[in-house]
């Protein structure tokens, strides 16, 4: 069988932790999706692909958010808020992606919110607990 796809073996589970996110690409897609108003003129199949791309980005950013939060002390205020944000992200991502502009925009907003949370965690003082 001649396939264009390769199966990669990752016994140590490093692929998702060592590959940097393509933040610029994600942010450009978020901006493009949220910048459209009204009928996008895109077919549902294209909108579904966009929503799926944003779903993957949201899952990857959420994993980074979790790793960043785990570096903070258990009683740090930023950790509690992060738990709420991640629970909301899990809830929203549990809904299957649809081929609608609304779905793509909701996923774009989620990616944007997760990057904002990641930035806040990066700037959070580690020694402050509430």
GROMACS elastic network, one bead per residue, 0.5 to 0.9 nm:
[ bonds ]
;  ai    aj funct       b0    kb
    3     6     6  0.74579   500
    9    12     6  0.89809   500
   10    13     6  0.53581   500
   10    14     6  0.67168   500
   10    15     6  0.68503   500
   11    14     6  0.80824   500
   12    15     6  0.84732   500
   13    16     6  0.70366   500
   13    17     6  0.77149   500
   14    17     6  0.51885   500
   14    18     6  0.57350   500
   14    19     6  0.81196   500
   15    18     6  0.55813   500
   15    19     6  0.59624   500
   16    19     6  0.59570   500
   16    20     6  0.83844   500
   16    60     6  0.75328   500
   16    63     6  0.85382   500
   17    20     6  0.77198   500
   17    63     6  0.85456   500
   17    64     6  0.80859   500
   20    23     6  0.84274   500
   21    24     6  0.86538   500
   21    25     6  0.88936   500
   21    26     6  0.84456   500
   21    57     6  0.81027   500
   21    60     6  0.74741   500
   21    61     6  0.76393   500
   22    25     6  0.54859   500
   22    26     6  0.63388   500
   22    27     6  0.87240   500
   22    57     6  0.87979   500
   23    26     6  0.50151   500
   23    27     6  0.59845   500
   23    28     6  0.84420   500
   23    57     6  0.88709   500
   23   115     6  0.86198   500
   24    27     6  0.51326   500
   24    28     6  0.60464   500
   24    29     6  0.85691   500
   25    28     6  0.51127   500
   25    29     6  0.61933   500
   25    30     6  0.85802   500
   26    29     6  0.51721   500
   26    30     6  0.61226   500
   26    31     6  0.85746   500
   26    53     6  0.87974   500
   26    54     6  0.75293   500
   26    57     6  0.68830   500
   26   108     6  0.87113   500
   26   111     6  0.78632   500
   26   112     6  0.87579   500
   27    31     6  0.60241   500
   27    32     6  0.84982   500
   27   108     6  0.86859   500
   27   111     6  0.82669   500
   27   112     6  0.74131   500
   28    31     6  0.50818   500
   28    32     6  0.61153   500
   28    33     6  0.85816   500
   29    32     6  0.50609   500
   29    33     6  0.60657   500
   29    34     6  0.84695   500
   29    50     6  0.83665   500
   29    54     6  0.80947   500
   29   108     6  0.77291   500
   30    33     6  0.52064   500
   30    34     6  0.59932   500
   30    35     6  0.82308   500
   30    54     6  0.79775   500
   30   104     6  0.89423   500
   30   105     6  0.78282   500
   30   107     6  0.84451   500
   30   109     6  0.73095   500
   30   111     6  0.74315   500
   30   112     6  0.70794   500
   31    34     6  0.52609   500
   31    35     6  0.57193   500
   31    36     6  0.87304   500
   31   108     6  0.80189   500
   32    35     6  0.51072   500
   32    36     6  0.66813   500
   33    36     6  0.57766   500
   33    37     6  0.88345   500
   33    40     6  0.89468   500
   33    50     6  0.85518   500
   33   101     6  0.80395   500
   33   104     6  0.69394   500
   33   105     6  0.59434   500
   33   108     6  0.68005   500
   34    37     6  0.76140   500
   34   104     6  0.86077   500
   34   105     6  0.58200   500
   34   106     6  0.89164   500
   34   108     6  0.69465   500
   34   109     6  0.77866   500
   36    39     6  0.80020   500
   36    40     6  0.64385   500
   36   101     6  0.88884   500
   37    40     6  0.69778   500
   38    41     6  0.88931   500
   38   101     6  0.86783   500
   39    42     6  0.80285   500
   39   101     6  0.77111   500
   40    43     6  0.85412   500
   40    47     6  0.89559   500
   40   101     6  0.69092   500
   42    45     6  0.81269   500
   42    46     6  0.62151   500
   42    47     6  0.65071   500
   42   101     6  0.85150   500
   43    46     6  0.54228   500
   43    47     6  0.64586   500
   43    48     6  0.87447   500
   43    99     6  0.78651   500
   43   100     6  0.86698   500
   44    48     6  0.60113   500
   44    49     6  0.85972   500
   44    98     6  0.79799   500
   44   100     6  0.59868   500
   44   101     6  0.82876   500
   45    48     6  0.50709   500
   45    49     6  0.63075   500
   45    50     6  0.87355   500
   45    98     6  0.88032   500
   45    99     6  0.57732   500
   45   100     6  0.87537   500
   46    49     6  0.50798   500
   46    50     6  0.62682   500
   46    51     6  0.86118   500
   46    99     6  0.70949   500
   47    50     6  0.50419   500
   47    51     6  0.61250   500
   47    52     6  0.85499   500
   47    98     6  0.75647   500
   47   100     6  0.56887   500
   47   101     6  0.62578   500
   47   103     6  0.82351   500
   47   104     6  0.64981   500
   48    52     6  0.60796   500
   48    53     6  0.85881   500
   48    97     6  0.64543   500
   48    98     6  0.53421   500
   48   100     6  0.67166   500
   48   101     6  0.85939   500
   48   103     6  0.81856   500
   48   104     6  0.73347   500
   49    53     6  0.61397   500
   49    54     6  0.85582   500
   49    97     6  0.87593   500
   49    98     6  0.88650   500
   49    99     6  0.75822   500
   49   104     6  0.88702   500
   50    53     6  0.50896   500
   50    54     6  0.61976   500
   50    55     6  0.84930   500
   50    99     6  0.84179   500
   50   104     6  0.62839   500
   51    54     6  0.50733   500
   51    55     6  0.60037   500
   51    56     6  0.86834   500
   51    97     6  0.59217   500
   51    98     6  0.70412   500
   51    99     6  0.73499   500
   51   100     6  0.83073   500
   51   101     6  0.85485   500
   51   103     6  0.65006   500
   51   105     6  0.79643   500
   51   106     6  0.85929   500
   51   107     6  0.63010   500
   51   108     6  0.79595   500
   52    56     6  0.62626   500
   52    57     6  0.85827   500
   52    97     6  0.63209   500
   52    98     6  0.85175   500
   52   104     6  0.82252   500
   52   107     6  0.86338   500
   53    56     6  0.52320   500
   53    57     6  0.62776   500
   53    58     6  0.86342   500
   54    58     6  0.59720   500
   54    59     6  0.85283   500
   54   104     6  0.73695   500
   54   107     6  0.57399   500
   54   108     6  0.62127   500
   54   110     6  0.85867   500
   54   111     6  0.69341   500
   55    58     6  0.50399   500
   55    59     6  0.62044   500
   55    60     6  0.86374   500
   55    93     6  0.69469   500
   55    97     6  0.77133   500
   55   104     6  0.88968   500
   55   107     6  0.63028   500
   55   108     6  0.84964   500
   55   110     6  0.88239   500
   55   111     6  0.81023   500
   56    59     6  0.51684   500
   56    60     6  0.62283   500
   56    61     6  0.86314   500
   57    60     6  0.51287   500
   57    61     6  0.60736   500
   57    62     6  0.83983   500
   57   111     6  0.67335   500
   58    61     6  0.51691   500
   58    62     6  0.58959   500
   58    63     6  0.85350   500
   58    89     6  0.79689   500
   58    93     6  0.82071   500
   58   107     6  0.74618   500
   58   108     6  0.83801   500
   58   110     6  0.66991   500
   58   112     6  0.86171   500
   58   114     6  0.71117   500
   58   115     6  0.88121   500
   59    62     6  0.50701   500
   59    63     6  0.62693   500
   59    64     6  0.88022   500
   59    89     6  0.84342   500
   59    90     6  0.85860   500
   59    93     6  0.80591   500
   59   111     6  0.86193   500
   60    63     6  0.51793   500
   60    64     6  0.64892   500
   60    65     6  0.87454   500
   61    65     6  0.61149   500
   61    66     6  0.86061   500
   61   111     6  0.72860   500
   61   114     6  0.62982   500
   61   115     6  0.66935   500
   61   118     6  0.77784   500
   62    66     6  0.61577   500
   62    67     6  0.86305   500
   62    86     6  0.67082   500
   62    89     6  0.76139   500
   62    90     6  0.88044   500
   62   111     6  0.85222   500
   62   114     6  0.63189   500
   62   115     6  0.84191   500
   62   118     6  0.83679   500
   63    66     6  0.50829   500
   63    67     6  0.62590   500
   63    68     6  0.86437   500
   64    67     6  0.50642   500
   64    68     6  0.61165   500
   64    69     6  0.85351   500
   64   118     6  0.72649   500
   65    68     6  0.51079   500
   65    69     6  0.60958   500
   65    70     6  0.85578   500
   65    82     6  0.76889   500
   65    86     6  0.80975   500
   65   114     6  0.71882   500
   65   115     6  0.80608   500
   65   117     6  0.70047   500
   65   118     6  0.51667   500
   65   119     6  0.88698   500
   65   121     6  0.76058   500
   66    69     6  0.50822   500
   66    70     6  0.61033   500
   66    71     6  0.88784   500
   66    82     6  0.77990   500
   66    83     6  0.82694   500
   66    86     6  0.77436   500
   66   118     6  0.87700   500
   67    70     6  0.50997   500
   67    71     6  0.67341   500
   68    71     6  0.54390   500
   68    72     6  0.73065   500
   68   118     6  0.72261   500
   68   121     6  0.64212   500
   68   122     6  0.71191   500
   69    72     6  0.54625   500
   69    73     6  0.84395   500
   69    74     6  0.89659   500
   69    78     6  0.75754   500
   69    79     6  0.56096   500
   69    82     6  0.69448   500
   69    83     6  0.85096   500
   69   118     6  0.85898   500
   69   121     6  0.66590   500
   69   122     6  0.89391   500
   70    73     6  0.75485   500
   70    74     6  0.79495   500
   70    79     6  0.78286   500
   71    74     6  0.88749   500
   71   126     6  0.81083   500
   72    75     6  0.82110   500
   72    76     6  0.63999   500
   72    78     6  0.81297   500
   72    79     6  0.69355   500
   72   121     6  0.86254   500
   72   124     6  0.86161   500
   72   125     6  0.86776   500
   72   126     6  0.57849   500
   72   127     6  0.81872   500
   73    76     6  0.53632   500
   73    79     6  0.79084   500
   73   126     6  0.71633   500
   73   127     6  0.77387   500
   73   128     6  0.85262   500
   73   129     6  0.73495   500
   74    77     6  0.86888   500
   74    79     6  0.70284   500
   74    80     6  0.85681   500
   74   129     6  0.84563   500
   75    78     6  0.86924   500
   75    79     6  0.72914   500
   75    80     6  0.78374   500
   75   128     6  0.89101   500
   75   129     6  0.56353   500
   75   130     6  0.64499   500
   76    79     6  0.54492   500
   76    80     6  0.70816   500
   76   126     6  0.78915   500
   76   127     6  0.82296   500
   76   128     6  0.64510   500
   76   130     6  0.57726   500
   77    80     6  0.54607   500
   77    81     6  0.67220   500
   77    82     6  0.87346   500
   77   128     6  0.80675   500
   77   129     6  0.59751   500
   77   130     6  0.53759   500
   78    81     6  0.53039   500
   78    82     6  0.60397   500
   78    83     6  0.86721   500
   78   120     6  0.82338   500
   78   121     6  0.68818   500
   78   124     6  0.72650   500
   78   129     6  0.85340   500
   78   130     6  0.89644   500
   79    83     6  0.61808   500
   79    84     6  0.87858   500
   79   121     6  0.83912   500
   80    83     6  0.51825   500
   80    84     6  0.66237   500
   80    85     6  0.88806   500
   81    84     6  0.51369   500
   81    85     6  0.62958   500
   81    86     6  0.86650   500
   82    86     6  0.60374   500
   82    87     6  0.84517   500
   82   117     6  0.71564   500
   82   118     6  0.89699   500
   82   121     6  0.84180   500
   83    86     6  0.51461   500
   83    87     6  0.60645   500
   83    88     6  0.85873   500
   84    87     6  0.51388   500
   84    88     6  0.62421   500
   84    89     6  0.86043   500
   85    88     6  0.51787   500
   85    89     6  0.61690   500
   85    90     6  0.86887   500
   85   113     6  0.84582   500
   85   114     6  0.77618   500
   85   117     6  0.79818   500
   86    90     6  0.60790   500
   86    91     6  0.84969   500
   86   114     6  0.82654   500
   87    90     6  0.50882   500
   87    91     6  0.61869   500
   87    92     6  0.86690   500
   88    91     6  0.50103   500
   88    92     6  0.61574   500
   88    93     6  0.84975   500
   89    92     6  0.51479   500
   89    93     6  0.59753   500
   89    94     6  0.84678   500
   89   110     6  0.69552   500
   89   114     6  0.81955   500
   90    93     6  0.51137   500
   90    94     6  0.60442   500
   91    94     6  0.52799   500
   91    95     6  0.72729   500
   92    95     6  0.57972   500
   92    96     6  0.88492   500
   92   106     6  0.86824   500
   92   107     6  0.82884   500
   92   110     6  0.83130   500
   93    96     6  0.70996   500
   93    97     6  0.81073   500
   93   107     6  0.81821   500
   94    97     6  0.89247   500
   95    98     6  0.89110   500
   97   100     6  0.85590   500
   97   103     6  0.65583   500
   97   104     6  0.79063   500
   97   107     6  0.85943   500
   98   101     6  0.85742   500
   98   102     6  0.86488   500
   98   103     6  0.59348   500
   98   104     6  0.77836   500
   99   102     6  0.86338   500
   99   103     6  0.70979   500
   99   104     6  0.77062   500
  100   103     6  0.53200   500
  100   104     6  0.64320   500
  100   105     6  0.86556   500
  101   104     6  0.51080   500
  101   105     6  0.60230   500
  101   106     6  0.85167   500
  102   105     6  0.51196   500
  102   106     6  0.61073   500
  102   107     6  0.86412   500
  103   106     6  0.50733   500
  103   107     6  0.62288   500
  103   108     6  0.85520   500
  104   107     6  0.51672   500
  104   108     6  0.61251   500
  104   109     6  0.86929   500
  105   109     6  0.61498   500
  105   110     6  0.85585   500
  106   109     6  0.51348   500
  106   110     6  0.62671   500
  106   111     6  0.87731   500
  107   111     6  0.62673   500
  107   112     6  0.86367   500
  108   111     6  0.51589   500
  108   112     6  0.62231   500
  108   113     6  0.86460   500
  109   112     6  0.50547   500
  109   113     6  0.61277   500
  109   114     6  0.86032   500
  110   113     6  0.50627   500
  110   114     6  0.61248   500
  110   115     6  0.86231   500
  111   114     6  0.51407   500
  111   115     6  0.62335   500
  111   116     6  0.86217   500
  112   115     6  0.52674   500
  112   116     6  0.62610   500
  112   117     6  0.87419   500
  113   116     6  0.50249   500
  113   117     6  0.62162   500
  113   118     6  0.86171   500
  114   117     6  0.50126   500
  114   118     6  0.61125   500
  114   119     6  0.86098   500
  115   119     6  0.61707   500
  115   120     6  0.86184   500
  116   119     6  0.51409   500
  116   120     6  0.62674   500
  116   121     6  0.86775   500
  117   120     6  0.50544   500
  117   121     6  0.61588   500
  117   122     6  0.86100   500
  118   121     6  0.51304   500
  118   122     6  0.62240   500
  118   123     6  0.87343   500
  119   122     6  0.50744   500
  119   123     6  0.63451   500
  119   124     6  0.86708   500
  120   123     6  0.50982   500
  120   124     6  0.60275   500
  121   125     6  0.84250   500
  122   125     6  0.83835   500
  123   126     6  0.88891   500
  124   127     6  0.88903   500
  124   128     6  0.83017   500
  125   128     6  0.58746   500
  125   129     6  0.89246   500
  126   129     6  0.80176   500
